[in-house]
Amino acid sequence: MHELSICQSLILQIDNIARTQPGRVHSVRIGVGPLAGVEPQLLANAYPIAGAGTAAEGSHLMIEQMQLRVRCRLCGTESAPPPNRLLCDACGDWRTDLLAGDELLLLSVEFDTTEIAIEVCHV
């Protein structure tokens, strides 16, 4: 299951971001394209394991499905075909360039700073 190693790399990025922010990591939002080569449900299952003992421990992982986009080399049309049929929607040509859909992106990391505010009030 390579989703665990992907989550471990994701956690490293989150830890680097968390070092510069106050509060604890509340939620993480990632984008996964249909051709990214990962199974979103397996990624969601691996996330708590990879995050144990890190800044991301206990945070919520939100996975957004990214849209597949291609551009036709013949007519220049951009379209969103299904992952198993990368043909131009306009002319049907098979010579297309992938514009989006193979990515796995860290979109956002949200921090919960309410604990910090409470601690400051009690000091």
Summary of the structure (lengths in Angstrom):
residues: 123
radius of gyration: 19.1
end to end distance: 46.8
largest distance: 68.0
contacts: 351
relative contact order: 0.24
helix: 31%
strand: 28%
